[in-house]
């Protein structure tokens, strides 16, 4: 995968809503737990899942800070 392709994937991942990112992350975990994926597939899913987990964590942190400011 080229650097520009990875940058585009990262930008798309960061632009998705929290709920969609969480849903995708849950489906990735289910696919990985099923044990039907080859090693390359597992690695790709792991990488995508890691990015989605980072996006979800960042969104949760942003929401927490916003709530703290409102209090």
PDB file as gemmi writes it, atoms N, CA and C in Angstrom:
CRYST1    1.000    1.000    1.000  90.00  90.00  90.00 P 1                      
ATOM      1  N   UNK A   1       0.848  -1.174   0.000  1.00  0.00           N  
ATOM      2  CA  UNK A   1       0.000   0.000   0.000  1.00  0.00           C  
ATOM      3  C   UNK A   1       0.892   1.235   0.000  1.00  0.00           C  
ATOM      4  N   UNK A   2       0.583   2.193  -0.862  1.00  0.00           N  
ATOM      5  CA  UNK A   2       1.404   3.392  -0.975  1.00  0.00           C  
ATOM      6  C   UNK A   2       1.110   4.355   0.161  1.00  0.00           C  
ATOM      7  N   UNK A   3       2.025   5.299   0.380  1.00  0.00           N  
ATOM      8  CA  UNK A   3       1.856   6.285   1.444  1.00  0.00           C  
ATOM      9  C   UNK A   3       0.616   7.141   1.215  1.00  0.00           C  
ATOM     10  N   UNK A   4       0.369   7.542  -0.040  1.00  0.00           N  
ATOM     11  CA  UNK A   4      -0.801   8.379  -0.323  1.00  0.00           C  
ATOM     12  C   UNK A   4      -2.089   7.601  -0.080  1.00  0.00           C  
ATOM     13  N   UNK A   5      -2.093   6.306  -0.384  1.00  0.00           N  
ATOM     14  CA  UNK A   5      -3.267   5.481  -0.147  1.00  0.00           C  
ATOM     15  C   UNK A   5      -3.529   5.342   1.350  1.00  0.00           C  
ATOM     16  N   UNK A   6      -2.461   5.140   2.127  1.00  0.00           N  
ATOM     17  CA  UNK A   6      -2.603   5.039   3.576  1.00  0.00           C  
ATOM     18  C   UNK A   6      -3.081   6.354   4.171  1.00  0.00           C  
ATOM     19  N   UNK A   7      -2.599   7.464   3.663  1.00  0.00           N  
ATOM     20  CA  UNK A   7      -3.024   8.775   4.147  1.00  0.00           C  
ATOM     21  C   UNK A   7      -4.505   8.989   3.856  1.00  0.00           C  
ATOM     22  N   UNK A   8      -4.955   8.562   2.689  1.00  0.00           N  
ATOM     23  CA  UNK A   8      -6.371   8.669   2.342  1.00  0.00           C  
ATOM     24  C   UNK A   8      -7.231   7.799   3.242  1.00  0.00           C  
ATOM     25  N   UNK A   9      -6.767   6.581   3.547  1.00  0.00           N  
ATOM     26  CA  UNK A   9      -7.497   5.693   4.446  1.00  0.00           C  
ATOM     27  C   UNK A   9      -7.598   6.295   5.839  1.00  0.00           C  
ATOM     28  N   UNK A  10      -6.512   6.883   6.313  1.00  0.00           N  
ATOM     29  CA  UNK A  10      -6.509   7.500   7.640  1.00  0.00           C  
ATOM     30  C   UNK A  10      -7.468   8.675   7.698  1.00  0.00           C  
ATOM     31  N   UNK A  11      -7.498   9.480   6.646  1.00  0.00           N  
ATOM     32  CA  UNK A  11      -8.405  10.628   6.605  1.00  0.00           C  
ATOM     33  C   UNK A  11      -9.859  10.164   6.605  1.00  0.00           C  
ATOM     34  N   UNK A  12     -10.156   9.105   5.858  1.00  0.00           N  
ATOM     35  CA  UNK A  12     -11.528   8.578   5.833  1.00  0.00           C  
ATOM     36  C   UNK A  12     -11.900   8.004   7.193  1.00  0.00           C  
ATOM     37  N   UNK A  13     -10.978   7.315   7.840  1.00  0.00           N  
ATOM     38  CA  UNK A  13     -11.242   6.733   9.149  1.00  0.00           C  
ATOM     39  C   UNK A  13     -11.540   7.817  10.166  1.00  0.00           C  
ATOM     40  N   UNK A  14     -10.784   8.907  10.141  1.00  0.00           N  
ATOM     41  CA  UNK A  14     -10.980   9.985  11.108  1.00  0.00           C  
ATOM     42  C   UNK A  14     -12.259  10.767  10.843  1.00  0.00           C  
ATOM     43  N   UNK A  15     -12.795  10.701   9.630  1.00  0.00           N  
ATOM     44  CA  UNK A  15     -13.971  11.486   9.272  1.00  0.00           C  
ATOM     45  C   UNK A  15     -15.286  10.769   9.595  1.00  0.00           C  
ATOM     46  N   UNK A  16     -15.244   9.483   9.929  1.00  0.00           N  
ATOM     47  CA  UNK A  16     -16.499   8.762  10.163  1.00  0.00           C  
ATOM     48  C   UNK A  16     -17.037   9.075  11.559  1.00  0.00           C  
ATOM     49  N   UNK A  17     -18.358   9.028  11.698  1.00  0.00           N  
ATOM     50  CA  UNK A  17     -18.970   9.282  13.007  1.00  0.00           C  
ATOM     51  C   UNK A  17     -18.555   8.209  14.028  1.00  0.00           C  
ATOM     52  N   UNK A  18     -18.607   8.580  15.298  1.00  0.00           N  
ATOM     53  CA  UNK A  18     -18.214   7.677  16.379  1.00  0.00           C  
ATOM     54  C   UNK A  18     -18.983   6.353  16.315  1.00  0.00           C  
ATOM     55  N   UNK A  19     -20.293   6.436  16.158  1.00  0.00           N  
ATOM     56  CA  UNK A  19     -21.120   5.234  16.172  1.00  0.00           C  
ATOM     57  C   UNK A  19     -20.758   4.283  15.034  1.00  0.00           C  
ATOM     58  N   UNK A  20     -20.463   4.839  13.867  1.00  0.00           N  
ATOM     59  CA  UNK A  20     -20.076   4.007  12.727  1.00  0.00           C  
ATOM     60  C   UNK A  20     -18.706   3.369  12.964  1.00  0.00           C  
ATOM     61  N   UNK A  21     -17.780   4.138  13.522  1.00  0.00           N  
ATOM     62  CA  UNK A  21     -16.444   3.608  13.825  1.00  0.00           C  
ATOM     63  C   UNK A  21     -16.550   2.473  14.834  1.00  0.00           C  
ATOM     64  N   UNK A  22     -17.388   2.649  15.846  1.00  0.00           N  
ATOM     65  CA  UNK A  22     -17.555   1.617  16.861  1.00  0.00           C  
ATOM     66  C   UNK A  22     -18.184   0.359  16.267  1.00  0.00           C  
ATOM     67  N   UNK A  23     -19.163   0.535  15.404  1.00  0.00           N  
ATOM     68  CA  UNK A  23     -19.816  -0.605  14.751  1.00  0.00           C  
ATOM     69  C   UNK A  23     -18.809  -1.374  13.891  1.00  0.00           C  
ATOM     70  N   UNK A  24     -17.987  -0.639  13.129  1.00  0.00           N  
ATOM     71  CA  UNK A  24     -16.964  -1.288  12.296  1.00  0.00           C  
ATOM     72  C   UNK A  24     -15.960  -2.035  13.172  1.00  0.00           C  
ATOM     73  N   UNK A  25     -15.580  -1.408  14.282  1.00  0.00           N  
ATOM     74  CA  UNK A  25     -14.624  -2.033  15.191  1.00  0.00           C  
ATOM     75  C   UNK A  25     -15.193  -3.330  15.761  1.00  0.00           C  
ATOM     76  N   UNK A  26     -16.455  -3.312  16.137  1.00  0.00           N  
ATOM     77  CA  UNK A  26     -17.097  -4.525  16.649  1.00  0.00           C  
ATOM     78  C   UNK A  26     -17.127  -5.632  15.594  1.00  0.00           C  
ATOM     79  N   UNK A  27     -17.395  -5.278  14.343  1.00  0.00           N  
ATOM     80  CA  UNK A  27     -17.430  -6.299  13.288  1.00  0.00           C  
ATOM     81  C   UNK A  27     -16.035  -6.856  13.018  1.00  0.00           C  
ATOM     82  N   UNK A  28     -15.028  -6.012  13.143  1.00  0.00           N  
ATOM     83  CA  UNK A  28     -13.646  -6.477  12.966  1.00  0.00           C  
ATOM     84  C   UNK A  28     -13.281  -7.475  14.056  1.00  0.00           C  
ATOM     85  N   UNK A  29     -13.642  -7.170  15.295  1.00  0.00           N  
ATOM     86  CA  UNK A  29     -13.356  -8.073  16.412  1.00  0.00           C  
ATOM     87  C   UNK A  29     -14.052  -9.415  16.183  1.00  0.00           C  
ATOM     88  N   UNK A  30     -15.317  -9.384  15.760  1.00  0.00           N  
ATOM     89  CA  UNK A  30     -16.045 -10.625  15.492  1.00  0.00           C  
ATOM     90  C   UNK A  30     -15.369 -11.441  14.390  1.00  0.00           C  
ATOM     91  N   UNK A  31     -14.931 -10.764  13.326  1.00  0.00           N  
ATOM     92  CA  UNK A  31     -14.269 -11.460  12.215  1.00  0.00           C  
ATOM     93  C   UNK A  31     -12.954 -12.081  12.673  1.00  0.00           C  
ATOM     94  N   UNK A  32     -12.218 -11.353  13.508  1.00  0.00           N  
ATOM     95  CA  UNK A  32     -10.945 -11.881  13.987  1.00  0.00           C  
ATOM     96  C   UNK A  32     -11.154 -13.045  14.948  1.00  0.00           C  
ATOM     97  N   UNK A  33     -12.179 -12.954  15.785  1.00  0.00           N  
ATOM     98  CA  UNK A  33     -12.447 -14.033  16.737  1.00  0.00           C  
ATOM     99  C   UNK A  33     -12.954 -15.294  16.053  1.00  0.00           C  
ATOM    100  N   UNK A  34     -13.556 -15.150  14.877  1.00  0.00           N  
ATOM    101  CA  UNK A  34     -14.068 -16.313  14.154  1.00  0.00           C  
ATOM    102  C   UNK A  34     -12.935 -17.245  13.730  1.00  0.00           C  
ATOM    103  N   UNK A  35     -11.751 -16.686  13.529  1.00  0.00           N  
ATOM    104  CA  UNK A  35     -10.599 -17.513  13.191  1.00  0.00           C  
ATOM    105  C   UNK A  35     -10.557 -17.991  11.754  1.00  0.00           C  
ATOM    106  N   UNK A  36     -11.358 -17.403  10.884  1.00  0.00           N  
ATOM    107  CA  UNK A  36     -11.416 -17.846   9.493  1.00  0.00           C  
ATOM    108  C   UNK A  36     -10.498 -17.057   8.560  1.00  0.00           C  
ATOM    109  N   UNK A  37      -9.821 -16.050   9.067  1.00  0.00           N  
ATOM    110  CA  UNK A  37      -9.009 -15.191   8.215  1.00  0.00           C  
ATOM    111  C   UNK A  37      -7.574 -15.695   8.113  1.00  0.00           C  
ATOM    112  N   UNK A  38      -6.965 -15.550   6.942  1.00  0.00           N  
ATOM    113  CA  UNK A  38      -5.546 -15.872   6.817  1.00  0.00           C  
ATOM    114  C   UNK A  38      -4.724 -14.806   7.553  1.00  0.00           C  
ATOM    115  N   UNK A  39      -3.475 -15.075   7.756  1.00  0.00           N  
ATOM    116  CA  UNK A  39      -2.606 -14.167   8.517  1.00  0.00           C  
ATOM    117  C   UNK A  39      -2.621 -12.756   7.940  1.00  0.00           C  
ATOM    118  N   UNK A  40      -2.536 -12.629   6.631  1.00  0.00           N  
ATOM    119  CA  UNK A  40      -2.527 -11.299   6.013  1.00  0.00           C  
ATOM    120  C   UNK A  40      -3.831 -10.558   6.302  1.00  0.00           C  
ATOM    121  N   UNK A  41      -4.931 -11.289   6.258  1.00  0.00           N  
ATOM    122  CA  UNK A  41      -6.235 -10.704   6.561  1.00  0.00           C  
ATOM    123  C   UNK A  41      -6.328 -10.265   8.011  1.00  0.00           C  
ATOM    124  N   UNK A  42      -5.798 -11.107   8.897  1.00  0.00           N  
ATOM    125  CA  UNK A  42      -5.785 -10.744  10.317  1.00  0.00           C  
ATOM    126  C   UNK A  42      -4.988  -9.478  10.559  1.00  0.00           C  
ATOM    127  N   UNK A  43      -3.833  -9.387   9.920  1.00  0.00           N  
ATOM    128  CA  UNK A  43      -2.991  -8.198  10.098  1.00  0.00           C  
ATOM    129  C   UNK A  43      -3.683  -6.942   9.578  1.00  0.00           C  
ATOM    130  N   UNK A  44      -4.346  -7.060   8.439  1.00  0.00           N  
ATOM    131  CA  UNK A  44      -5.061  -5.912   7.875  1.00  0.00           C  
ATOM    132  C   UNK A  44      -6.212  -5.490   8.791  1.00  0.00           C  
ATOM    133  N   UNK A  45      -6.956  -6.469   9.301  1.00  0.00           N  
ATOM    134  CA  UNK A  45      -8.063  -6.170  10.218  1.00  0.00           C  
ATOM    135  C   UNK A  45      -7.537  -5.558  11.517  1.00  0.00           C  
ATOM    136  N   UNK A  46      -6.412  -6.079  12.005  1.00  0.00           N  
ATOM    137  CA  UNK A  46      -5.816  -5.547  13.227  1.00  0.00           C  
ATOM    138  C   UNK A  46      -5.418  -4.082  13.034  1.00  0.00           C  
ATOM    139  N   UNK A  47      -4.799  -3.794  11.905  1.00  0.00           N  
ATOM    140  CA  UNK A  47      -4.383  -2.422  11.613  1.00  0.00           C  
ATOM    141  C   UNK A  47      -5.598  -1.495  11.522  1.00  0.00           C  
ATOM    142  N   UNK A  48      -6.621  -1.930  10.810  1.00  0.00           N  
ATOM    143  CA  UNK A  48      -7.833  -1.118  10.681  1.00  0.00           C  
ATOM    144  C   UNK A  48      -8.502  -0.935  12.047  1.00  0.00           C  
ATOM    145  N   UNK A  49      -8.558  -2.004  12.824  1.00  0.00           N  
ATOM    146  CA  UNK A  49      -9.162  -1.941  14.148  1.00  0.00           C  
ATOM    147  C   UNK A  49      -8.409  -0.998  15.078  1.00  0.00           C  
ATOM    148  N   UNK A  50      -7.096  -1.013  14.992  1.00  0.00           N  
ATOM    149  CA  UNK A  50      -6.282  -0.113  15.809  1.00  0.00           C  
ATOM    150  C   UNK A  50      -6.581   1.340  15.473  1.00  0.00           C  
ATOM    151  N   UNK A  51      -6.694   1.644  14.195  1.00  0.00           N  
ATOM    152  CA  UNK A  51      -7.008   3.015  13.768  1.00  0.00           C  
ATOM    153  C   UNK A  51      -8.397   3.426  14.249  1.00  0.00           C  
ATOM    154  N   UNK A  52      -9.355   2.526  14.115  1.00  0.00           N  
ATOM    155  CA  UNK A  52     -10.715   2.825  14.557  1.00  0.00           C  
ATOM    156  C   UNK A  52     -10.776   3.012  16.073  1.00  0.00           C  
ATOM    157  N   UNK A  53     -10.036   2.195  16.808  1.00  0.00           N  
ATOM    158  CA  UNK A  53      -9.999   2.337  18.272  1.00  0.00           C  
ATOM    159  C   UNK A  53      -9.411   3.690  18.661  1.00  0.00           C  
ATOM    160  N   UNK A  54      -8.389   4.138  17.947  1.00  0.00           N  
ATOM    161  CA  UNK A  54      -7.798   5.454  18.219  1.00  0.00           C  
ATOM    162  C   UNK A  54      -8.786   6.572  17.930  1.00  0.00           C  
ATOM    163  N   UNK A  55      -9.534   6.435  16.840  1.00  0.00           N  
ATOM    164  CA  UNK A  55     -10.547   7.438  16.490  1.00  0.00           C  
ATOM    165  C   UNK A  55     -11.620   7.486  17.574  1.00  0.00           C  
ATOM    166  N   UNK A  56     -12.103   6.323  17.996  1.00  0.00           N  
ATOM    167  CA  UNK A  56     -13.134   6.273  19.033  1.00  0.00           C  
ATOM    168  C   UNK A  56     -12.626   6.885  20.337  1.00  0.00           C  
ATOM    169  N   UNK A  57     -11.407   6.549  20.710  1.00  0.00           N  
ATOM    170  CA  UNK A  57     -10.843   7.083  21.950  1.00  0.00           C  
ATOM    171  C   UNK A  57     -10.693   8.598  21.871  1.00  0.00           C  
ATOM    172  N   UNK A  58     -10.262   9.098  20.734  1.00  0.00           N  
ATOM    173  CA  UNK A  58     -10.107  10.550  20.564  1.00  0.00           C  
ATOM    174  C   UNK A  58     -11.462  11.247  20.663  1.00  0.00           C  
ATOM    175  N   UNK A  59     -12.483  10.665  20.056  1.00  0.00           N  
ATOM    176  CA  UNK A  59     -13.825  11.263  20.114  1.00  0.00           C  
ATOM    177  C   UNK A  59     -14.361  11.254  21.539  1.00  0.00           C  
ATOM    178  N   UNK A  60     -14.124  10.171  22.265  1.00  0.00           N  
ATOM    179  CA  UNK A  60     -14.574  10.102  23.654  1.00  0.00           C  
ATOM    180  C   UNK A  60     -13.851  11.131  24.519  1.00  0.00           C  
ATOM    181  N   UNK A  61     -12.572  11.300  24.285  1.00  0.00           N  
ATOM    182  CA  UNK A  61     -11.795  12.287  25.021  1.00  0.00           C  
ATOM    183  C   UNK A  61     -12.301  13.697  24.726  1.00  0.00           C  
ATOM    184  N   UNK A  62     -12.580  13.969  23.457  1.00  0.00           N  
ATOM    185  CA  UNK A  62     -13.130  15.280  23.077  1.00  0.00           C  
ATOM    186  C   UNK A  62     -14.461  15.527  23.779  1.00  0.00           C  
ATOM    187  N   UNK A  63     -15.318  14.526  23.797  1.00  0.00           N  
ATOM    188  CA  UNK A  63     -16.631  14.665  24.432  1.00  0.00           C  
ATOM    189  C   UNK A  63     -16.479  14.897  25.934  1.00  0.00           C  
ATOM    190  N   UNK A  64     -15.562  14.176  26.546  1.00  0.00           N  
ATOM    191  CA  UNK A  64     -15.322  14.338  27.978  1.00  0.00           C  
ATOM    192  C   UNK A  64     -14.841  15.758  28.300  1.00  0.00           C  
ATOM    193  N   UNK A  65     -13.934  16.272  27.492  1.00  0.00           N  
ATOM    194  CA  UNK A  65     -13.440  17.632  27.706  1.00  0.00           C  
ATOM    195  C   UNK A  65     -14.543  18.657  27.517  1.00  0.00           C  
ATOM    196  N   UNK A  66     -15.379  18.443  26.518  1.00  0.00           N  
ATOM    197  CA  UNK A  66     -16.488  19.355  26.265  1.00  0.00           C  
ATOM    198  C   UNK A  66     -17.459  19.357  27.454  1.00  0.00           C  
ATOM    199  N   UNK A  67     -17.749  18.175  27.996  1.00  0.00           N  
ATOM    200  CA  UNK A  67     -18.635  18.082  29.157  1.00  0.00           C  
ATOM    201  C   UNK A  67     -18.021  18.787  30.362  1.00  0.00           C  
ATOM    202  N   UNK A  68     -16.723  18.605  30.566  1.00  0.00           N  
ATOM    203  CA  UNK A  68     -16.053  19.255  31.683  1.00  0.00           C  
ATOM    204  C   UNK A  68     -16.121  20.774  31.555  1.00  0.00           C  
ATOM    205  N   UNK A  69     -15.969  21.278  30.339  1.00  0.00           N  
ATOM    206  CA  UNK A  69     -16.057  22.726  30.126  1.00  0.00           C  
ATOM    207  C   UNK A  69     -17.474  23.249  30.392  1.00  0.00           C  
ATOM    208  N   UNK A  70     -18.478  22.448  30.047  1.00  0.00           N  
ATOM    209  CA  UNK A  70     -19.861  22.863  30.261  1.00  0.00           C  
ATOM    210  C   UNK A  70     -20.250  22.851  31.741  1.00  0.00           C  
ATOM    211  N   UNK A  71     -19.602  21.994  32.503  1.00  0.00           N  
ATOM    212  CA  UNK A  71     -19.902  21.922  33.942  1.00  0.00           C  
ATOM    213  C   UNK A  71     -19.312  23.127  34.607  1.00  0.00           C  
TER     214      UNK A  71                                                      
END                                                                             
